[in-house]
Amino acid sequence: MGASDSTATEYFGRSAMRTRTEGGDDSIIRFDEKKILTLDHRTKTYSEVTFDQLQTMLDRAGEALEEHGEEMETVKKMMGLADMSITVTEAGPGETIAGYPTAKYLLRGPMEIEIHAATDLRIPPAYYDMMKLRAPDNPVLDMKKLIDEMKRIEGFPLKTVTTMKMMNMEMKTTRVVTSIEKGAIPAAVFEIPAGYRRVQADREE
């Protein structure tokens, strides 16, 4: 598989965050209102899902997967993922990224992740919990367990290098923050733009 690049801009407020991507969709997470908004700028529409709706979906998916436990264990062994233990260790100073010194962490498990985190930068405590809700249920690779371990990392990850080895193949993904700006964020950044109409989300009930 060939290499590809993409960019995104993230805004972090005290009670909300927003991600803008090249694909034309924005995601707004309102921690204060416990909901996720997805904006489609091409159609000028938005959808809304509450944290409770996401949790309900995950619970149902988990119940369904329990019925195929033996089959999933066989698949894990075939793919070399029988050992699902995950550890995080600090590995000394990391790189200086976007003007910030970092500490280096190594996360080892079904995949290996090298993380350079700036201890001078903090993210909302609910950030990783939100990542868990948005992570797809995967009976082969438990992303939620991995995210729980990442909570032990001090500071904001400015660079992550993820290496996944599976069935004699290797896939590497690098994410690097290129610039950081501090200052007041207009409230409108975390709101639905005027003129956008609501549509049904896939996960809404």
TIRO-2110 file (N, C-alpha, C; in Angstrom, 1 decimal):
// TIRO-2110
0.8, -1.2, 0.0, N, 1, A
0.0, 0.0, 0.0, CA, 1, A
0.9, 1.2, 0.0, C, 1, A
0.6, 2.2, -0.9, N, 2, A
1.4, 3.4, -1.0, CA, 2, A
1.2, 4.4, 0.1, C, 2, A
2.1, 5.3, 0.3, N, 3, A
2.0, 6.3, 1.3, CA, 3, A
1.0, 7.4, 0.9, C, 3, A
0.4, 8.0, 1.9, N, 4, A
-0.5, 9.1, 1.6, CA, 4, A
-0.5, 10.1, 2.8, C, 4, A
-0.8, 11.4, 2.5, N, 5, A
-0.7, 12.4, 3.5, CA, 5, A
-2.1, 13.1, 3.6, C, 5, A
-2.4, 13.6, 4.8, N, 6, A
-3.6, 14.4, 5.1, CA, 6, A
-3.3, 15.3, 6.2, C, 6, A
-4.1, 16.4, 6.3, N, 7, A
-3.9, 17.4, 7.3, CA, 7, A
-5.2, 17.6, 8.0, C, 7, A
-5.2, 18.1, 9.3, N, 8, A
-6.4, 18.4, 10.0, CA, 8, A
-6.0, 19.5, 11.0, C, 8, A
-7.0, 20.3, 11.4, N, 9, A
-6.9, 21.4, 12.4, CA, 9, A
-7.8, 21.1, 13.6, C, 9, A
-7.2, 21.1, 14.8, N, 10, A
-8.0, 20.8, 16.0, CA, 10, A
-8.1, 22.1, 16.9, C, 10, A
-9.3, 22.3, 17.4, N, 11, A
-9.5, 23.4, 18.4, CA, 11, A
-9.9, 22.8, 19.7, C, 11, A
-9.2, 23.2, 20.8, N, 12, A
-9.5, 22.7, 22.1, CA, 12, A
-9.9, 23.8, 23.0, C, 12, A
-11.2, 23.7, 23.5, N, 13, A
-11.7, 24.7, 24.5, CA, 13, A
-11.9, 24.0, 25.8, C, 13, A
-12.3, 24.7, 26.8, N, 14, A
-12.5, 24.1, 28.1, CA, 14, A
-13.6, 23.1, 28.1, C, 14, A
-14.6, 23.3, 27.3, N, 15, A
-15.8, 22.4, 27.3, CA, 15, A
-16.1, 21.8, 25.9, C, 15, A
-15.3, 22.0, 24.9, N, 16, A
-15.6, 21.5, 23.6, CA, 16, A
-14.3, 21.4, 22.8, C, 16, A
-14.3, 20.6, 21.7, N, 17, A
-13.2, 20.5, 20.8, CA, 17, A
-13.8, 20.4, 19.4, C, 17, A
-13.0, 20.8, 18.4, N, 18, A
-13.5, 20.7, 17.0, CA, 18, A
-12.3, 20.2, 16.1, C, 18, A
-12.7, 19.3, 15.2, N, 19, A
-11.7, 18.9, 14.2, CA, 19, A
-12.1, 19.2, 12.8, C, 19, A
-11.2, 19.9, 12.1, N, 20, A
-11.5, 20.2, 10.7, CA, 20, A
-10.6, 19.4, 9.8, C, 20, A
-11.1, 18.6, 8.8, N, 21, A
-10.3, 17.8, 8.0, CA, 21, A
-10.4, 18.2, 6.5, C, 21, A
-9.6, 17.6, 5.7, N, 22, A
-9.6, 18.0, 4.3, CA, 22, A
-10.8, 17.4, 3.6, C, 22, A
-11.5, 16.4, 4.2, N, 23, A
-12.5, 15.7, 3.5, CA, 23, A
-13.8, 16.5, 3.4, C, 23, A
-14.0, 17.6, 4.1, N, 24, A
-15.2, 18.4, 4.0, CA, 24, A
-16.2, 18.2, 5.2, C, 24, A
-15.8, 17.3, 6.1, N, 25, A
-16.6, 17.1, 7.3, CA, 25, A
-15.9, 17.6, 8.5, C, 25, A
-16.6, 18.2, 9.4, N, 26, A
-16.1, 18.7, 10.7, CA, 26, A
-16.8, 17.9, 11.8, C, 26, A
-16.0, 17.7, 12.9, N, 27, A
-16.6, 17.0, 14.1, CA, 27, A
-16.5, 18.0, 15.3, C, 27, A
-17.6, 18.2, 15.9, N, 28, A
-17.6, 19.0, 17.2, CA, 28, A
-18.0, 18.2, 18.3, C, 28, A
-17.2, 18.1, 19.3, N, 29, A
-17.5, 17.3, 20.5, CA, 29, A
-17.8, 18.3, 21.7, C, 29, A
-19.0, 18.3, 22.1, N, 30, A
-19.4, 19.2, 23.2, CA, 30, A
-19.4, 18.4, 24.5, C, 30, A
-18.4, 18.6, 25.3, N, 31, A
-18.3, 17.8, 26.5, CA, 31, A
-19.3, 18.3, 27.5, C, 31, A
-19.6, 19.7, 27.5, N, 32, A
-20.6, 20.2, 28.4, CA, 32, A
-22.0, 19.7, 28.1, C, 32, A
-22.3, 19.5, 26.8, N, 33, A
-23.7, 19.0, 26.4, CA, 33, A
-23.7, 17.5, 26.2, C, 33, A
-22.6, 16.9, 26.3, N, 34, A
-22.5, 15.4, 26.1, CA, 34, A
-23.1, 15.0, 24.7, C, 34, A
-22.5, 15.6, 23.7, N, 35, A
-23.0, 15.2, 22.3, CA, 35, A
-21.9, 15.4, 21.3, C, 35, A
-22.0, 14.8, 20.2, N, 36, A
-21.1, 14.9, 19.0, CA, 36, A
-21.9, 15.5, 17.8, C, 36, A
-21.4, 16.5, 17.2, N, 37, A
-22.0, 17.1, 16.0, CA, 37, A
-21.1, 16.8, 14.9, C, 37, A
-21.7, 16.4, 13.8, N, 38, A
-20.9, 16.2, 12.5, CA, 38, A
-21.4, 17.1, 11.5, C, 38, A
-20.6, 17.9, 10.9, N, 39, A
-21.0, 18.9, 9.9, CA, 39, A
-20.5, 18.5, 8.5, C, 39, A
-21.4, 18.6, 7.6, N, 40, A
-21.1, 18.3, 6.2, CA, 40, A
-21.2, 19.6, 5.4, C, 40, A
-20.1, 20.2, 5.1, N, 41, A
-20.1, 21.6, 4.5, CA, 41, A
-20.5, 21.5, 3.0, C, 41, A
-20.4, 20.3, 2.4, N, 42, A
-20.8, 20.2, 1.0, CA, 42, A
-22.4, 20.3, 0.8, C, 42, A
-23.1, 19.7, 1.8, N, 43, A
-24.5, 19.7, 1.7, CA, 43, A
-25.2, 20.7, 2.7, C, 43, A
-24.3, 21.4, 3.6, N, 44, A
-24.8, 22.3, 4.6, CA, 44, A
-25.8, 21.6, 5.5, C, 44, A
-25.4, 20.4, 6.0, N, 45, A
-26.2, 19.7, 6.9, CA, 45, A
-25.4, 19.3, 8.2, C, 45, A
-26.1, 18.8, 9.2, N, 46, A
-25.3, 18.3, 10.4, CA, 46, A
-26.2, 17.2, 11.0, C, 46, A
-25.5, 16.4, 11.7, N, 47, A
-26.1, 15.3, 12.5, CA, 47, A
-25.6, 15.4, 13.9, C, 47, A
-26.4, 14.8, 14.8, N, 48, A
-26.1, 14.9, 16.3, CA, 48, A
-26.3, 13.6, 16.9, C, 48, A
-25.4, 13.2, 17.8, N, 49, A
-25.4, 11.9, 18.5, CA, 49, A
-25.0, 12.2, 20.0, C, 49, A
-25.8, 11.8, 20.9, N, 50, A
-25.4, 12.0, 22.3, CA, 50, A
-24.5, 10.9, 22.8, C, 50, A
-23.8, 11.2, 23.9, N, 51, A
-22.9, 10.2, 24.5, CA, 51, A
-23.6, 9.0, 24.9, C, 51, A
-24.8, 9.1, 25.4, N, 52, A
-25.6, 8.0, 25.8, CA, 52, A
-26.0, 7.1, 24.7, C, 52, A
-26.4, 7.7, 23.5, N, 53, A
-26.7, 6.9, 22.3, CA, 53, A
-25.5, 6.1, 21.9, C, 53, A
-24.3, 6.7, 21.9, N, 54, A
-23.1, 6.0, 21.5, CA, 54, A
-22.8, 4.8, 22.5, C, 54, A
-23.0, 5.1, 23.8, N, 55, A
-22.8, 4.0, 24.8, CA, 55, A
-23.8, 2.8, 24.6, C, 55, A
-25.0, 3.2, 24.3, N, 56, A
-26.0, 2.1, 24.0, CA, 56, A
-25.6, 1.3, 22.8, C, 56, A
-25.1, 1.9, 21.8, N, 57, A
-24.7, 1.2, 20.6, CA, 57, A
-23.6, 0.3, 20.9, C, 57, A
-22.6, 0.7, 21.7, N, 58, A
-21.4, -0.1, 22.1, CA, 58, A
-21.9, -1.3, 22.9, C, 58, A
-22.8, -1.1, 23.8, N, 59, A
-23.3, -2.1, 24.7, CA, 59, A
-23.9, -3.2, 23.8, C, 59, A
-24.7, -2.8, 22.9, N, 60, A
-25.4, -3.8, 22.0, CA, 60, A
-24.4, -4.6, 21.2, C, 60, A
-23.4, -3.8, 20.6, N, 61, A
-22.4, -4.5, 19.8, CA, 61, A
-21.6, -5.5, 20.6, C, 61, A
-21.3, -5.1, 21.9, N, 62, A
-20.6, -6.0, 22.8, CA, 62, A
-21.3, -7.3, 23.0, C, 62, A
-22.6, -7.2, 23.2, N, 63, A
-23.5, -8.4, 23.5, CA, 63, A
-23.5, -9.3, 22.3, C, 63, A
-23.5, -8.7, 21.1, N, 64, A
-23.5, -9.5, 19.9, CA, 64, A
-22.2, -10.2, 19.7, C, 64, A
-21.1, -9.6, 20.0, N, 65, A
-19.8, -10.2, 19.8, CA, 65, A
-19.6, -11.3, 20.8, C, 65, A
-20.2, -11.3, 22.0, N, 66, A
-20.0, -12.3, 23.0, CA, 66, A
-20.5, -13.7, 22.4, C, 66, A
-21.4, -13.6, 21.5, N, 67, A
-21.9, -14.9, 20.9, CA, 67, A
-20.9, -15.6, 20.0, C, 67, A
-19.9, -14.9, 19.6, N, 68, A
-18.9, -15.5, 18.7, CA, 68, A
-17.5, -15.4, 19.3, C, 68, A
-17.4, -15.6, 20.6, N, 69, A
-16.2, -15.5, 21.3, CA, 69, A
-15.1, -16.5, 20.9, C, 69, A
-15.5, -17.8, 20.7, N, 70, A
-14.6, -18.8, 20.2, CA, 70, A
-14.0, -18.5, 18.8, C, 70, A
-14.9, -18.1, 17.9, N, 71, A
-14.4, -17.8, 16.6, CA, 71, A
-13.4, -16.6, 16.6, C, 71, A
-13.7, -15.6, 17.4, N, 72, A
-12.8, -14.5, 17.5, CA, 72, A
-11.4, -14.8, 18.0, C, 72, A
-11.4, -15.7, 19.0, N, 73, A
-10.1, -16.2, 19.6, CA, 73, A
-9.3, -16.9, 18.5, C, 73, A
-9.9, -17.7, 17.7, N, 74, A
-9.2, -18.4, 16.6, CA, 74, A
-8.7, -17.4, 15.6, C, 74, A
-9.4, -16.3, 15.2, N, 75, A
-9.0, -15.3, 14.3, CA, 75, A
-7.8, -14.6, 14.9, C, 75, A
-7.8, -14.2, 16.2, N, 76, A
-6.7, -13.6, 16.8, CA, 76, A
-5.4, -14.4, 16.7, C, 76, A
-5.5, -15.7, 16.9, N, 77, A
-4.3, -16.5, 16.9, CA, 77, A
-3.8, -16.6, 15.4, C, 77, A
-4.7, -16.6, 14.5, N, 78, A
-4.2, -16.7, 13.1, CA, 78, A
-3.5, -15.4, 12.7, C, 78, A
-3.9, -14.3, 13.2, N, 79, A
-3.4, -13.0, 12.9, CA, 79, A
-2.2, -12.6, 13.8, C, 79, A
-1.8, -13.5, 14.7, N, 80, A
-0.7, -13.2, 15.6, CA, 80, A
-1.1, -12.2, 16.7, C, 80, A
-2.3, -12.1, 17.1, N, 81, A
-2.8, -11.2, 18.1, CA, 81, A
-3.3, -11.9, 19.4, C, 81, A
-2.8, -13.1, 19.6, N, 82, A
-3.3, -13.8, 20.8, CA, 82, A
-3.0, -13.1, 22.1, C, 82, A
-1.8, -12.5, 22.2, N, 83, A
-1.4, -11.8, 23.4, CA, 83, A
-1.9, -10.3, 23.3, C, 83, A
-2.9, -9.9, 24.0, N, 84, A
-3.5, -8.6, 23.9, CA, 84, A
-3.0, -7.7, 25.1, C, 84, A
-2.0, -8.1, 25.8, N, 85, A
-1.5, -7.2, 26.9, CA, 85, A
-0.9, -5.9, 26.3, C, 85, A
-1.0, -4.9, 27.1, N, 86, A
-0.6, -3.5, 26.6, CA, 86, A
0.2, -2.9, 27.8, C, 86, A
1.4, -2.3, 27.4, N, 87, A
2.2, -1.6, 28.5, CA, 87, A
2.6, -0.3, 27.9, C, 87, A
2.7, 0.7, 28.8, N, 88, A
3.2, 2.0, 28.5, CA, 88, A
4.4, 2.3, 29.3, C, 88, A
5.6, 2.7, 28.7, N, 89, A
6.8, 3.0, 29.5, CA, 89, A
7.3, 4.4, 29.0, C, 89, A
7.9, 5.1, 30.0, N, 90, A
8.5, 6.4, 29.6, CA, 90, A
10.0, 6.1, 29.1, C, 90, A
10.4, 6.7, 28.0, N, 91, A
11.7, 6.3, 27.4, CA, 91, A
12.6, 7.6, 27.3, C, 91, A
12.5, 8.5, 28.3, N, 92, A
13.3, 9.6, 28.3, CA, 92, A
12.8, 10.8, 27.5, C, 92, A
13.7, 11.8, 27.2, N, 93, A
13.3, 13.0, 26.4, CA, 93, A
12.9, 12.6, 25.0, C, 93, A
12.0, 13.3, 24.5, N, 94, A
11.6, 13.1, 23.1, CA, 94, A
12.1, 14.2, 22.2, C, 94, A
11.5, 14.4, 21.1, N, 95, A
11.9, 15.4, 20.1, CA, 95, A
11.3, 16.7, 20.5, C, 95, A
11.9, 17.8, 20.0, N, 96, A
11.3, 19.1, 20.2, CA, 96, A
10.4, 19.3, 18.9, C, 96, A
9.1, 19.5, 19.2, N, 97, A
8.1, 19.6, 18.1, CA, 97, A
7.3, 20.8, 18.2, C, 97, A
7.2, 21.6, 17.1, N, 98, A
6.4, 22.9, 17.1, CA, 98, A
6.9, 23.8, 18.2, C, 98, A
8.2, 23.7, 18.6, N, 99, A
8.7, 24.6, 19.6, CA, 99, A
8.6, 24.1, 21.0, C, 99, A
8.0, 22.9, 21.2, N, 100, A
7.8, 22.3, 22.6, CA, 100, A
8.7, 21.1, 22.8, C, 100, A
9.4, 21.1, 24.0, N, 101, A
10.1, 19.9, 24.3, CA, 101, A
9.1, 18.8, 24.7, C, 101, A
9.4, 17.5, 24.5, N, 102, A
8.5, 16.4, 24.8, CA, 102, A
9.2, 15.3, 25.5, C, 102, A
8.3, 14.5, 26.1, N, 103, A
8.8, 13.3, 26.8, CA, 103, A
8.4, 12.1, 25.8, C, 103, A
9.3, 11.1, 25.7, N, 104, A
9.0, 10.0, 24.8, CA, 104, A
8.4, 8.8, 25.6, C, 104, A
7.4, 8.3, 25.0, N, 105, A
6.7, 7.1, 25.6, CA, 105, A
6.7, 6.0, 24.6, C, 105, A
6.7, 4.7, 25.0, N, 106, A
6.6, 3.6, 24.1, CA, 106, A
5.4, 2.8, 24.6, C, 106, A
4.5, 2.6, 23.7, N, 107, A
3.3, 1.7, 24.0, CA, 107, A
3.5, 0.5, 23.2, C, 107, A
3.5, -0.7, 24.0, N, 108, A
3.7, -2.0, 23.3, CA, 108, A
2.5, -2.9, 23.6, C, 108, A
2.1, -3.5, 22.5, N, 109, A
0.9, -4.4, 22.6, CA, 109, A
0.7, -5.1, 21.3, C, 109, A
-0.5, -5.2, 20.9, N, 110, A
-0.8, -5.7, 19.5, CA, 110, A
-0.2, -4.8, 18.4, C, 110, A
0.0, -3.6, 18.8, N, 111, A
0.7, -2.6, 17.9, CA, 111, A
1.7, -1.9, 18.8, C, 111, A
2.6, -1.3, 18.1, N, 112, A
3.6, -0.5, 18.8, CA, 112, A
3.4, 1.0, 18.5, C, 112, A
3.4, 1.9, 19.5, N, 113, A
3.2, 3.3, 19.3, CA, 113, A
4.3, 4.1, 20.0, C, 113, A
5.1, 4.9, 19.3, N, 114, A
6.1, 5.8, 19.8, CA, 114, A
5.4, 7.1, 20.0, C, 114, A
5.4, 7.7, 21.2, N, 115, A
4.6, 8.9, 21.5, CA, 115, A
5.5, 10.0, 22.0, C, 115, A
5.5, 11.2, 21.5, N, 116, A
6.2, 12.3, 22.0, CA, 116, A
5.2, 13.3, 22.5, C, 116, A
5.1, 13.5, 23.8, N, 117, A
4.1, 14.3, 24.5, CA, 117, A
4.7, 15.5, 25.1, C, 117, A
4.1, 16.7, 24.9, N, 118, A
4.5, 17.9, 25.5, CA, 118, A
3.8, 18.1, 26.9, C, 118, A
4.6, 18.0, 27.9, N, 119, A
4.0, 18.1, 29.3, CA, 119, A
3.5, 19.5, 29.6, C, 119, A
3.9, 20.5, 28.8, N, 120, A
3.4, 21.9, 29.0, CA, 120, A
2.0, 22.1, 28.4, C, 120, A
1.6, 21.1, 27.7, N, 121, A
0.2, 21.3, 27.1, CA, 121, A
-0.7, 20.2, 27.6, C, 121, A
-1.9, 20.6, 27.9, N, 122, A
-2.9, 19.7, 28.5, CA, 122, A
-4.2, 19.7, 27.6, C, 122, A
-4.9, 18.6, 27.7, N, 123, A
-6.1, 18.4, 27.0, CA, 123, A
-7.2, 18.2, 28.0, C, 123, A
-8.5, 18.4, 27.6, N, 124, A
-9.6, 18.1, 28.5, CA, 124, A
-9.6, 16.7, 29.0, C, 124, A
-9.8, 16.5, 30.3, N, 125, A
-9.8, 15.1, 30.9, CA, 125, A
-10.7, 14.2, 30.2, C, 125, A
-11.8, 14.7, 29.6, N, 126, A
-12.7, 13.8, 28.9, CA, 126, A
-12.3, 13.4, 27.5, C, 126, A
-11.2, 13.9, 27.1, N, 127, A
-10.7, 13.6, 25.7, CA, 127, A
-10.6, 12.1, 25.4, C, 127, A
-9.8, 11.4, 26.3, N, 128, A
-9.6, 10.0, 26.0, CA, 128, A
-10.9, 9.2, 26.2, C, 128, A
-11.8, 9.6, 27.1, N, 129, A
-13.0, 8.9, 27.3, CA, 129, A
-13.9, 9.0, 26.0, C, 129, A
-13.8, 10.2, 25.4, N, 130, A
-14.5, 10.4, 24.1, CA, 130, A
-13.9, 9.6, 23.0, C, 130, A
-12.6, 9.4, 23.0, N, 131, A
-11.9, 8.6, 22.0, CA, 131, A
-12.5, 7.1, 22.1, C, 131, A
-12.7, 6.7, 23.4, N, 132, A
-13.2, 5.3, 23.6, CA, 132, A
-14.6, 5.1, 23.0, C, 132, A
-15.4, 6.2, 23.2, N, 133, A
-16.8, 6.1, 22.7, CA, 133, A
-16.8, 6.0, 21.1, C, 133, A
-15.8, 6.8, 20.5, N, 134, A
-15.8, 6.8, 19.1, CA, 134, A
-15.1, 5.7, 18.4, C, 134, A
-14.3, 5.0, 19.2, N, 135, A
-13.5, 3.8, 18.7, CA, 135, A
-14.5, 2.7, 18.3, C, 135, A
-14.3, 2.2, 17.1, N, 136, A
-15.2, 1.1, 16.6, CA, 136, A
-15.0, -0.2, 17.4, C, 136, A
-16.1, -0.9, 17.7, N, 137, A
-16.0, -2.2, 18.4, CA, 137, A
-15.2, -3.1, 17.4, C, 137, A
-14.1, -3.7, 18.0, N, 138, A
-13.3, -4.6, 17.1, CA, 138, A
-13.0, -5.8, 18.0, C, 138, A
-13.6, -6.9, 17.7, N, 139, A
-13.3, -8.1, 18.5, CA, 139, A
-11.9, -8.7, 18.4, C, 139, A
-11.2, -8.2, 17.4, N, 140, A
-9.8, -8.7, 17.2, CA, 140, A
-8.8, -7.8, 17.9, C, 140, A
-9.0, -6.5, 17.9, N, 141, A
-8.1, -5.5, 18.5, CA, 141, A
-8.9, -4.6, 19.4, C, 141, A
-8.7, -4.7, 20.7, N, 142, A
-9.4, -3.9, 21.7, CA, 142, A
-8.8, -2.5, 21.8, C, 142, A
-9.4, -1.6, 21.0, N, 143, A
-8.9, -0.2, 21.0, CA, 143, A
-9.1, 0.5, 22.3, C, 143, A
-10.2, 0.1, 23.0, N, 144, A
-10.6, 0.8, 24.2, CA, 144, A
-9.6, 0.5, 25.3, C, 144, A
-9.0, -0.7, 25.3, N, 145, A
-8.0, -1.0, 26.3, CA, 145, A
-6.7, -0.2, 26.0, C, 145, A
-6.4, 0.0, 24.7, N, 146, A
-5.2, 0.8, 24.3, CA, 146, A
-5.4, 2.2, 24.8, C, 146, A
-6.6, 2.8, 24.6, N, 147, A
-6.8, 4.2, 24.9, CA, 147, A
-6.8, 4.4, 26.4, C, 147, A
-7.2, 3.4, 27.2, N, 148, A
-7.1, 3.5, 28.7, CA, 148, A
-5.7, 3.6, 29.1, C, 148, A
-4.8, 2.8, 28.4, N, 149, A
-3.4, 2.9, 28.8, CA, 149, A
-2.8, 4.3, 28.4, C, 149, A
-3.3, 4.9, 27.3, N, 150, A
-2.7, 6.2, 26.9, CA, 150, A
-3.1, 7.3, 27.9, C, 150, A
-4.0, 7.1, 28.8, N, 151, A
-4.3, 8.1, 29.8, CA, 151, A
-3.1, 8.3, 30.8, C, 151, A
-2.2, 7.3, 30.8, N, 152, A
-1.1, 7.4, 31.7, CA, 152, A
0.0, 8.4, 31.1, C, 152, A
-0.2, 8.8, 29.9, N, 153, A
0.8, 9.7, 29.3, CA, 153, A
0.6, 11.1, 29.8, C, 153, A
1.7, 11.7, 30.3, N, 154, A
1.6, 13.1, 30.7, CA, 154, A
1.7, 14.1, 29.6, C, 154, A
0.7, 14.9, 29.4, N, 155, A
0.8, 16.0, 28.3, CA, 155, A
0.1, 15.6, 27.1, C, 155, A
0.2, 16.5, 26.1, N, 156, A
-0.5, 16.3, 24.8, CA, 156, A
0.5, 15.7, 23.8, C, 156, A
0.0, 14.6, 23.1, N, 157, A
0.9, 13.9, 22.1, CA, 157, A
1.1, 14.8, 20.9, C, 157, A
2.3, 15.2, 20.6, N, 158, A
2.6, 16.0, 19.4, CA, 158, A
3.1, 15.2, 18.3, C, 158, A
3.5, 14.0, 18.6, N, 159, A
3.9, 13.1, 17.5, CA, 159, A
3.6, 11.6, 17.9, C, 159, A
3.0, 10.9, 17.0, N, 160, A
2.8, 9.5, 17.3, CA, 160, A
3.2, 8.7, 16.0, C, 160, A
4.0, 7.6, 16.3, N, 161, A
4.4, 6.7, 15.2, CA, 161, A
3.8, 5.3, 15.5, C, 161, A
2.8, 4.9, 14.8, N, 162, A
2.1, 3.6, 15.0, CA, 162, A
2.6, 2.6, 14.0, C, 162, A
3.1, 1.5, 14.6, N, 163, A
3.5, 0.4, 13.7, CA, 163, A
2.6, -0.9, 14.0, C, 163, A
2.0, -1.3, 13.0, N, 164, A
1.1, -2.5, 13.1, CA, 164, A
1.7, -3.6, 12.2, C, 164, A
2.0, -4.8, 12.9, N, 165, A
2.4, -5.9, 12.2, CA, 165, A
1.4, -7.1, 12.3, C, 165, A
1.0, -7.6, 11.1, N, 166, A
0.0, -8.6, 11.1, CA, 166, A
0.1, -9.5, 9.8, C, 166, A
0.2, -10.7, 10.0, N, 167, A
0.3, -11.7, 8.9, CA, 167, A
1.3, -11.4, 7.9, C, 167, A
2.6, -11.1, 8.5, N, 168, A
3.8, -10.9, 7.6, CA, 168, A
3.7, -9.5, 6.9, C, 168, A
2.8, -8.6, 7.3, N, 169, A
2.7, -7.3, 6.7, CA, 169, A
2.9, -6.3, 7.8, C, 169, A
3.4, -5.1, 7.4, N, 170, A
3.7, -4.0, 8.4, CA, 170, A
3.1, -2.7, 7.8, C, 170, A
2.3, -2.0, 8.7, N, 171, A
1.8, -0.8, 8.3, CA, 171, A
2.2, 0.3, 9.3, C, 171, A
2.7, 1.4, 8.8, N, 172, A
3.2, 2.4, 9.7, CA, 172, A
2.5, 3.7, 9.5, C, 172, A
2.0, 4.4, 10.5, N, 173, A
1.3, 5.7, 10.4, CA, 173, A
2.0, 6.7, 11.3, C, 173, A
2.3, 7.8, 10.8, N, 174, A
2.9, 8.9, 11.6, CA, 174, A
2.0, 10.1, 11.6, C, 174, A
1.8, 10.6, 12.8, N, 175, A
1.0, 11.8, 13.0, CA, 175, A
1.8, 12.9, 13.7, C, 175, A
2.0, 14.1, 13.1, N, 176, A
2.9, 15.1, 13.7, CA, 176, A
2.1, 16.4, 13.7, C, 176, A
2.2, 17.1, 14.9, N, 177, A
1.7, 18.5, 15.0, CA, 177, A
2.7, 19.4, 14.4, C, 177, A
2.3, 20.2, 13.5, N, 178, A
3.2, 21.1, 12.8, CA, 178, A
3.2, 22.6, 13.3, C, 178, A
2.1, 23.0, 14.0, N, 179, A
2.0, 24.3, 14.6, CA, 179, A
1.0, 24.3, 15.7, C, 179, A
1.2, 25.2, 16.6, N, 180, A
0.3, 25.4, 17.8, CA, 180, A
0.1, 26.9, 18.0, C, 180, A
-1.2, 27.3, 18.2, N, 181, A
-1.6, 28.6, 18.5, CA, 181, A
-2.4, 28.7, 19.8, C, 181, A
-2.0, 29.6, 20.6, N, 182, A
-2.8, 29.8, 21.9, CA, 182, A
-3.5, 31.1, 21.8, C, 182, A
-4.7, 31.1, 22.4, N, 183, A
-5.5, 32.3, 22.5, CA, 183, A
-7.0, 32.0, 22.6, C, 183, A
-7.8, 33.0, 22.7, N, 184, A
-9.2, 32.9, 22.8, CA, 184, A
-9.8, 32.3, 21.5, C, 184, A
-10.7, 31.3, 21.7, N, 185, A
-11.4, 30.8, 20.5, CA, 185, A
-12.8, 31.3, 20.5, C, 185, A
-13.2, 31.9, 19.4, N, 186, A
-14.6, 32.4, 19.3, CA, 186, A
-15.6, 31.3, 19.6, C, 186, A
-16.7, 31.6, 20.3, N, 187, A
-17.7, 30.6, 20.6, CA, 187, A
-18.3, 29.9, 19.4, C, 187, A
-18.4, 30.7, 18.3, N, 188, A
-19.0, 30.2, 17.1, CA, 188, A
-18.2, 29.0, 16.5, C, 188, A
-17.0, 28.8, 16.9, N, 189, A
-16.2, 27.7, 16.4, CA, 189, A
-16.9, 26.4, 16.8, C, 189, A
-17.5, 26.4, 18.0, N, 190, A
-18.1, 25.1, 18.5, CA, 190, A
-19.6, 25.1, 18.3, C, 190, A
-20.1, 25.9, 17.4, N, 191, A
-21.5, 26.0, 17.2, CA, 191, A
-21.8, 25.5, 15.8, C, 191, A
-23.1, 25.2, 15.5, N, 192, A
-23.6, 24.8, 14.2, CA, 192, A
-23.7, 26.1, 13.4, C, 192, A
-23.1, 26.2, 12.2, N, 193, A
-23.2, 27.4, 11.3, CA, 193, A
-24.7, 27.7, 11.0, C, 193, A
-25.0, 29.0, 10.8, N, 194, A
-26.3, 29.4, 10.4, CA, 194, A
-26.7, 28.8, 9.0, C, 194, A
-27.9, 28.4, 8.9, N, 195, A
-28.4, 27.8, 7.6, CA, 195, A
-28.2, 26.3, 7.4, C, 195, A
-27.5, 25.7, 8.4, N, 196, A
-27.4, 24.2, 8.2, CA, 196, A
-28.6, 23.5, 8.8, C, 196, A
-29.0, 22.5, 8.1, N, 197, A
-30.2, 21.7, 8.5, CA, 197, A
-29.8, 20.4, 9.1, C, 197, A
-30.6, 19.9, 10.1, N, 198, A
-30.2, 18.7, 10.7, CA, 198, A
-30.7, 17.5, 9.9, C, 198, A
-29.9, 16.4, 9.8, N, 199, A
-30.3, 15.2, 9.2, CA, 199, A
-30.0, 14.0, 10.2, C, 199, A
-30.6, 12.9, 9.9, N, 200, A
-30.5, 11.7, 10.8, CA, 200, A
-29.1, 11.2, 10.8, C, 200, A
-28.5, 10.9, 11.9, N, 201, A
-27.2, 10.3, 12.0, CA, 201, A
-27.4, 8.8, 12.0, C, 201, A
-26.4, 8.1, 11.5, N, 202, A
-26.4, 6.6, 11.4, CA, 202, A
-26.6, 6.0, 12.8, C, 202, A
-26.1, 6.6, 13.9, N, 203, A
-26.2, 6.0, 15.2, CA, 203, A
-27.3, 6.6, 16.0, C, 203, A
-28.1, 7.5, 15.5, N, 204, A
-29.3, 8.0, 16.2, CA, 204, A
-30.4, 6.9, 16.3, C, 204, A
-31.1, 7.0, 17.4, N, 205, A
-32.3, 6.0, 17.5, CA, 205, A
-33.6, 6.8, 17.3, C, 205, A
END
